[in-house]
Amino acid sequence: MSTKNFVSIYAAILTILLISPIVISDDATPIPVDAAQLSGWFTANVKPLADRKATLDPALDAAEAGSKVIKVGTGGEFKTITEAINSIPAGNTKRVIISLGPGEYQEKIKIERTKPFVTLYGAPSDMPTIAFGGTAAEYGTVDSATLIVESDYFVAANIIVKNSAPRPDGKRKGAQAVAARISGDKSAMYNCKLIGFQDTLCDDKGLHLFKDCFITGTVDFIFGNAKSLYLNTEINVIPEEGFTVITAHARQGSEDTGYVFAHCKVTGEGKGAYLGRAWMPNPRVIFAYSDLGSAVAPEGWSDNFKPERANTAFFGEYQSKGAGANPGARAKFTKQLAPPQANEFLSLAFIQASKWLLPPPKV
């Protein structure tokens, strides 16, 4: 290639770069070390719709632009959440915000895969409760959930979701009872409370965010194979005489999934709770910048009584504190992460947030 041709090509490329819009994703901005900076960091990096059009999925951009609100409860268009969901057509392309009045809704809710862009919203000052007592014996574990979401782009804000079935006693078969199953992609829950005992949250599959939430349970009460980021969320361990475990991540091979807990709190009066167990061969769970209370077992993690899984599980910790955060007492297969390793997990890029994540809704 002649020098003249090279210069011409270079000039053409430079011209294209100068006139083309430059889209800079904030995904990679690290989660701050200081918890006091978390709220400001989130606001700066998860901007409103008007500022995000260049990076958002086009379908989401169009859906948000045509959003509508329907109300459930006293004075609303519908008396039940089920009726409101049934009013949404299959193949829905617009954001539908279902605004719930205060009180308890005794319903078992399912949002089908054909109904994306659904938001369940409650007033933060008077959060509504969705409660149902389904168990694994009656429905199977994952379908026992009070709230089942199979659609993409789901959002919940200021909602309490509870499975009101009795606490498993170790004798009744199929006593597991899920509060919520989130199986759709690109879904977020803000300021929600998920209440149950065994298997409270089935964080099933897809990219998810849980921010400012409260999740309580006894055994495997966060389980599934999603790729999720938990921010400023309280993980409350209910005392249990037997094997008490917070997470049971279901990664079986090299799939790009995992749970990351950043600036979270593990609370509870019990003792000996494991942060996670190797339920499946290749779980991936990380706790970073978190306050791990005395409910956490000194060894921290379990190979699920299968020693070979100590070689395949990825259980990581980074700069956490609290009575349950002693690195010296941890199981040998636990990974105390160095900064380069931790950085892979400690940003919104972990869940590809620039494509779909928007601030909490306001109605």
Salt bridges, closest charged atoms under 4 A:
ASP26 OD2 - LYS47 NZ 3.01
ASP57 OD2 - LYS186 NZ 2.65
ASP61 OD1 - LYS53 NZ 3.11
GLU64 OE2 - ARG95 NE 2.88
GLU104 OE1 - LYS162 NZ 3.79
ASP143 OD1 - ARG181 NH2 2.77
GLU150 OE2 - LYS110 NZ 3.91
GLU150 OE2 - ARG181 NH2 3.20
ASP169 OD2 - ARG172 NE 3.61
ASP203 OD1 - HIS208 ND1 2.58
ASP212 OD2 - LYS211 NZ 2.89
ASP220 OD2 - ARG277 NH2 2.49
GLU240 OE1 - ARG167 NH2 2.73
ASP256 OD2 - LYS227 NZ 2.85
ASP256 OD1 - ARG284 NH2 3.02
GLU317 OE2 - ARG330 NE 2.51
